[in-house]
Amino acid sequence: MRRIGLLGGMSWESTALYYSLLNEGIRERLGGLHSADLVLVSVDFAEIERLQTAGEWDRAGEILAAEAQRLESAGAECVVLCTNTMHKVADRVSRDLRIPLLHLGDVTAAAALDAGMGTVALLGTRFTMRESFYRDRLEAAGLRVLVPDPDAQASLNEIIYGELVLGVVREESRAVYRSAIDELVARGAEGVILGCTEIELLVRPEDSPVPTLPTTALHAAAAIDFALA
């Protein structure tokens, strides 16, 4: 089994989900008492969020790149960056590594295409929805990407940072996400990318009239495939 390197803490709520999914997946694949061979670095999200808000992405990228190198030094054979938003600096994180970074955008695009989707809705933080770094990766794979209108983006982002990263799950917030999904499906979305790792704490498959693409679960599955290849 290859060793997986998790670069997490953004937020720790979703990183805990990664840890559970990886160990459950390895146990299902190998049986018995098997669990994942992994190393984890968990950063202080308050510092990363401050840099996001200030637009200091280069500094954030430097911090995560240094932590990724720590994972490599600890024997990791791949890096899993446990956040959609910080894939904005994925190139910086992977630049000095000798091991692969399993890019979440590539994993998600492959799952959408395998499911026969051509048009997908993208939900996430305001950075993921408004900026091009994630959409470009999906579109380069051949997908058409829809995002909510600016007002809806602001509401979804507030739920992520004000509730989900703190482990707060509210039915009222689930209704907000359902409304955004319904609007995007009406515009032609054939699937919904849950493009923030915390959204899976809130949105369930039954909350969408079309299939959802849970990026945390997909990323964990790709890491398991890598570990057992």
Contacts in CASP RR format, 6 or more apart in sequence:
PFRMAT RR
TARGET T0000
AUTHOR 0000-0000-0000
METHOD contacts of the structure
MODEL  1
MRRIGLLGGMSWESTALYYSLLNEGIRERLGGLHSADLVLVSVDFAEIER
LQTAGEWDRAGEILAAEAQRLESAGAECVVLCTNTMHKVADRVSRDLRIP
LLHLGDVTAAAALDAGMGTVALLGTRFTMRESFYRDRLEAAGLRVLVPDP
DAQASLNEIIYGELVLGVVREESRAVYRSAIDELVARGAEGVILGCTEIE
LLVRPEDSPVPTLPTTALHAAAAIDFALA
1 26 0 8 1.000
1 36 0 8 1.000
1 37 0 8 1.000
1 227 0 8 1.000
1 228 0 8 1.000
2 37 0 8 1.000
2 77 0 8 1.000
2 78 0 8 1.000
2 226 0 8 1.000
2 227 0 8 1.000
2 228 0 8 1.000
2 229 0 8 1.000
3 37 0 8 1.000
3 38 0 8 1.000
3 39 0 8 1.000
3 75 0 8 1.000
3 76 0 8 1.000
3 77 0 8 1.000
3 227 0 8 1.000
4 22 0 8 1.000
4 36 0 8 1.000
4 37 0 8 1.000
4 38 0 8 1.000
4 39 0 8 1.000
4 76 0 8 1.000
4 77 0 8 1.000
4 78 0 8 1.000
4 80 0 8 1.000
4 223 0 8 1.000
4 226 0 8 1.000
4 227 0 8 1.000
5 38 0 8 1.000
5 39 0 8 1.000
5 40 0 8 1.000
5 41 0 8 1.000
5 71 0 8 1.000
5 74 0 8 1.000
5 76 0 8 1.000
5 77 0 8 1.000
5 78 0 8 1.000
5 79 0 8 1.000
5 80 0 8 1.000
6 15 0 8 1.000
6 18 0 8 1.000
6 19 0 8 1.000
6 22 0 8 1.000
6 38 0 8 1.000
6 39 0 8 1.000
6 40 0 8 1.000
6 41 0 8 1.000
6 71 0 8 1.000
6 80 0 8 1.000
6 82 0 8 1.000
7 41 0 8 1.000
7 43 0 8 1.000
7 64 0 8 1.000
7 67 0 8 1.000
7 68 0 8 1.000
7 71 0 8 1.000
7 79 0 8 1.000
7 80 0 8 1.000
7 81 0 8 1.000
7 82 0 8 1.000
7 93 0 8 1.000
8 15 0 8 1.000
8 18 0 8 1.000
8 40 0 8 1.000
8 41 0 8 1.000
8 42 0 8 1.000
8 43 0 8 1.000
8 81 0 8 1.000
8 82 0 8 1.000
8 83 0 8 1.000
9 15 0 8 1.000
9 42 0 8 1.000
9 43 0 8 1.000
9 44 0 8 1.000
9 45 0 8 1.000
9 82 0 8 1.000
9 83 0 8 1.000
10 43 0 8 1.000
10 45 0 8 1.000
10 48 0 8 1.000
10 82 0 8 1.000
10 83 0 8 1.000
10 85 0 8 1.000
10 86 0 8 1.000
11 45 0 8 1.000
11 164 0 8 1.000
11 165 0 8 1.000
11 166 0 8 1.000
11 198 0 8 1.000
12 42 0 8 1.000
12 45 0 8 1.000
13 164 0 8 1.000
13 165 0 8 1.000
13 166 0 8 1.000
13 167 0 8 1.000
13 198 0 8 1.000
13 201 0 8 1.000
14 82 0 8 1.000
14 83 0 8 1.000
14 197 0 8 1.000
14 198 0 8 1.000
14 200 0 8 1.000
14 201 0 8 1.000
14 216 0 8 1.000
15 40 0 8 1.000
15 42 0 8 1.000
15 82 0 8 1.000
17 197 0 8 1.000
17 200 0 8 1.000
17 201 0 8 1.000
17 216 0 8 1.000
18 80 0 8 1.000
18 82 0 8 1.000
18 197 0 8 1.000
18 216 0 8 1.000
18 219 0 8 1.000
18 220 0 8 1.000
19 38 0 8 1.000
19 40 0 8 1.000
21 216 0 8 1.000
21 217 0 8 1.000
21 220 0 8 1.000
21 221 0 8 1.000
22 36 0 8 1.000
22 38 0 8 1.000
22 220 0 8 1.000
22 223 0 8 1.000
22 224 0 8 1.000
23 35 0 8 1.000
23 36 0 8 1.000
25 36 0 8 1.000
25 220 0 8 1.000
25 221 0 8 1.000
25 224 0 8 1.000
26 34 0 8 1.000
26 35 0 8 1.000
26 36 0 8 1.000
26 224 0 8 1.000
26 227 0 8 1.000
26 228 0 8 1.000
27 34 0 8 1.000
27 35 0 8 1.000
29 224 0 8 1.000
29 228 0 8 1.000
30 228 0 8 1.000
36 224 0 8 1.000
36 227 0 8 1.000
37 227 0 8 1.000
38 76 0 8 1.000
39 71 0 8 1.000
39 74 0 8 1.000
39 75 0 8 1.000
39 76 0 8 1.000
41 67 0 8 1.000
41 68 0 8 1.000
41 70 0 8 1.000
41 71 0 8 1.000
43 63 0 8 1.000
43 64 0 8 1.000
43 67 0 8 1.000
45 165 0 8 1.000
47 63 0 8 1.000
48 60 0 8 1.000
48 63 0 8 1.000
48 64 0 8 1.000
48 86 0 8 1.000
49 161 0 8 1.000
51 57 0 8 1.000
51 59 0 8 1.000
51 60 0 8 1.000
51 63 0 8 1.000
52 60 0 8 1.000
52 85 0 8 1.000
52 127 0 8 1.000
57 88 0 8 1.000
57 89 0 8 1.000
58 89 0 8 1.000
58 92 0 8 1.000
60 86 0 8 1.000
60 89 0 8 1.000
61 86 0 8 1.000
61 89 0 8 1.000
61 92 0 8 1.000
61 93 0 8 1.000
62 92 0 8 1.000
64 81 0 8 1.000
64 86 0 8 1.000
64 89 0 8 1.000
64 92 0 8 1.000
64 93 0 8 1.000
65 89 0 8 1.000
65 92 0 8 1.000
65 93 0 8 1.000
65 95 0 8 1.000
65 96 0 8 1.000
68 79 0 8 1.000
68 81 0 8 1.000
68 93 0 8 1.000
68 94 0 8 1.000
68 97 0 8 1.000
68 101 0 8 1.000
69 96 0 8 1.000
69 97 0 8 1.000
71 79 0 8 1.000
72 79 0 8 1.000
72 97 0 8 1.000
72 98 0 8 1.000
72 99 0 8 1.000
76 99 0 8 1.000
77 99 0 8 1.000
77 226 0 8 1.000
77 227 0 8 1.000
78 99 0 8 1.000
78 100 0 8 1.000
78 101 0 8 1.000
78 102 0 8 1.000
78 223 0 8 1.000
78 226 0 8 1.000
78 227 0 8 1.000
79 93 0 8 1.000
79 94 0 8 1.000
79 97 0 8 1.000
79 99 0 8 1.000
79 100 0 8 1.000
79 101 0 8 1.000
79 102 0 8 1.000
80 101 0 8 1.000
80 102 0 8 1.000
80 219 0 8 1.000
80 220 0 8 1.000
80 223 0 8 1.000
81 87 0 8 1.000
81 90 0 8 1.000
81 93 0 8 1.000
81 101 0 8 1.000
81 104 0 8 1.000
82 197 0 8 1.000
82 216 0 8 1.000
82 219 0 8 1.000
83 197 0 8 1.000
84 104 0 8 1.000
84 105 0 8 1.000
84 124 0 8 1.000
84 125 0 8 1.000
84 128 0 8 1.000
84 134 0 8 1.000
84 195 0 8 1.000
84 196 0 8 1.000
84 197 0 8 1.000
84 215 0 8 1.000
85 124 0 8 1.000
85 125 0 8 1.000
85 127 0 8 1.000
85 128 0 8 1.000
85 196 0 8 1.000
86 93 0 8 1.000
87 103 0 8 1.000
87 104 0 8 1.000
87 105 0 8 1.000
87 133 0 8 1.000
87 134 0 8 1.000
87 137 0 8 1.000
88 127 0 8 1.000
88 131 0 8 1.000
88 133 0 8 1.000
88 134 0 8 1.000
90 101 0 8 1.000
90 103 0 8 1.000
93 101 0 8 1.000
94 100 0 8 1.000
94 101 0 8 1.000
100 226 0 8 1.000
102 219 0 8 1.000
102 222 0 8 1.000
102 223 0 8 1.000
102 226 0 8 1.000
103 137 0 8 1.000
104 215 0 8 1.000
104 218 0 8 1.000
104 219 0 8 1.000
105 134 0 8 1.000
105 137 0 8 1.000
105 138 0 8 1.000
105 215 0 8 1.000
106 137 0 8 1.000
106 141 0 8 1.000
107 215 0 8 1.000
107 218 0 8 1.000
107 219 0 8 1.000
107 222 0 8 1.000
108 138 0 8 1.000
108 193 0 8 1.000
108 195 0 8 1.000
108 213 0 8 1.000
108 215 0 8 1.000
108 218 0 8 1.000
109 137 0 8 1.000
109 138 0 8 1.000
109 141 0 8 1.000
109 142 0 8 1.000
109 143 0 8 1.000
110 141 0 8 1.000
111 213 0 8 1.000
111 218 0 8 1.000
112 118 0 8 1.000
112 120 0 8 1.000
112 138 0 8 1.000
112 141 0 8 1.000
112 143 0 8 1.000
112 191 0 8 1.000
112 193 0 8 1.000
112 213 0 8 1.000
113 141 0 8 1.000
113 142 0 8 1.000
113 143 0 8 1.000
115 191 0 8 1.000
115 211 0 8 1.000
115 213 0 8 1.000
116 190 0 8 1.000
117 143 0 8 1.000
117 190 0 8 1.000
117 191 0 8 1.000
117 211 0 8 1.000
118 142 0 8 1.000
118 143 0 8 1.000
118 144 0 8 1.000
118 190 0 8 1.000
119 143 0 8 1.000
119 144 0 8 1.000
119 145 0 8 1.000
119 146 0 8 1.000
119 188 0 8 1.000
119 189 0 8 1.000
119 190 0 8 1.000
119 191 0 8 1.000
120 138 0 8 1.000
120 143 0 8 1.000
120 144 0 8 1.000
120 145 0 8 1.000
120 146 0 8 1.000
120 189 0 8 1.000
120 190 0 8 1.000
120 191 0 8 1.000
120 192 0 8 1.000
120 193 0 8 1.000
120 213 0 8 1.000
121 145 0 8 1.000
121 146 0 8 1.000
121 147 0 8 1.000
121 148 0 8 1.000
121 181 0 8 1.000
121 184 0 8 1.000
121 185 0 8 1.000
121 189 0 8 1.000
121 191 0 8 1.000
121 192 0 8 1.000
121 193 0 8 1.000
122 128 0 8 1.000
122 129 0 8 1.000
122 134 0 8 1.000
122 135 0 8 1.000
122 138 0 8 1.000
122 145 0 8 1.000
122 146 0 8 1.000
122 147 0 8 1.000
122 193 0 8 1.000
122 195 0 8 1.000
123 129 0 8 1.000
123 148 0 8 1.000
123 156 0 8 1.000
123 177 0 8 1.000
123 180 0 8 1.000
123 181 0 8 1.000
123 192 0 8 1.000
123 193 0 8 1.000
123 194 0 8 1.000
123 195 0 8 1.000
123 196 0 8 1.000
123 199 0 8 1.000
123 203 0 8 1.000
124 156 0 8 1.000
124 157 0 8 1.000
124 160 0 8 1.000
124 194 0 8 1.000
124 195 0 8 1.000
124 196 0 8 1.000
124 199 0 8 1.000
125 157 0 8 1.000
125 160 0 8 1.000
125 161 0 8 1.000
125 196 0 8 1.000
126 153 0 8 1.000
126 154 0 8 1.000
126 157 0 8 1.000
128 134 0 8 1.000
128 195 0 8 1.000
128 196 0 8 1.000
129 147 0 8 1.000
129 148 0 8 1.000
129 153 0 8 1.000
129 156 0 8 1.000
129 157 0 8 1.000
130 147 0 8 1.000
130 153 0 8 1.000
134 195 0 8 1.000
135 145 0 8 1.000
135 147 0 8 1.000
138 145 0 8 1.000
138 193 0 8 1.000
139 145 0 8 1.000
146 184 0 8 1.000
146 187 0 8 1.000
146 188 0 8 1.000
146 189 0 8 1.000
147 153 0 8 1.000
147 184 0 8 1.000
148 156 0 8 1.000
148 180 0 8 1.000
148 183 0 8 1.000
148 184 0 8 1.000
149 183 0 8 1.000
152 179 0 8 1.000
152 180 0 8 1.000
152 183 0 8 1.000
155 176 0 8 1.000
155 180 0 8 1.000
156 176 0 8 1.000
156 177 0 8 1.000
156 180 0 8 1.000
159 173 0 8 1.000
159 176 0 8 1.000
159 177 0 8 1.000
159 202 0 8 1.000
160 196 0 8 1.000
160 198 0 8 1.000
160 199 0 8 1.000
162 168 0 8 1.000
163 169 0 8 1.000
163 170 0 8 1.000
163 173 0 8 1.000
164 196 0 8 1.000
164 198 0 8 1.000
164 199 0 8 1.000
164 201 0 8 1.000
164 202 0 8 1.000
165 198 0 8 1.000
167 201 0 8 1.000
169 201 0 8 1.000
169 202 0 8 1.000
173 202 0 8 1.000
174 202 0 8 1.000
174 203 0 8 1.000
174 207 0 8 1.000
177 199 0 8 1.000
177 202 0 8 1.000
177 203 0 8 1.000
177 207 0 8 1.000
178 203 0 8 1.000
178 207 0 8 1.000
178 208 0 8 1.000
181 189 0 8 1.000
181 192 0 8 1.000
181 203 0 8 1.000
181 207 0 8 1.000
181 208 0 8 1.000
181 209 0 8 1.000
181 210 0 8 1.000
182 209 0 8 1.000
184 192 0 8 1.000
185 191 0 8 1.000
185 192 0 8 1.000
185 208 0 8 1.000
185 209 0 8 1.000
185 210 0 8 1.000
189 210 0 8 1.000
190 210 0 8 1.000
190 211 0 8 1.000
191 208 0 8 1.000
191 210 0 8 1.000
191 211 0 8 1.000
191 212 0 8 1.000
191 213 0 8 1.000
192 203 0 8 1.000
192 208 0 8 1.000
192 210 0 8 1.000
192 211 0 8 1.000
192 212 0 8 1.000
192 213 0 8 1.000
193 212 0 8 1.000
193 213 0 8 1.000
193 215 0 8 1.000
194 200 0 8 1.000
194 203 0 8 1.000
194 212 0 8 1.000
194 213 0 8 1.000
194 214 0 8 1.000
194 215 0 8 1.000
194 216 0 8 1.000
195 215 0 8 1.000
196 215 0 8 1.000
197 215 0 8 1.000
197 216 0 8 1.000
197 219 0 8 1.000
200 214 0 8 1.000
200 215 0 8 1.000
200 216 0 8 1.000
200 217 0 8 1.000
203 212 0 8 1.000
205 211 0 8 1.000
205 212 0 8 1.000
END
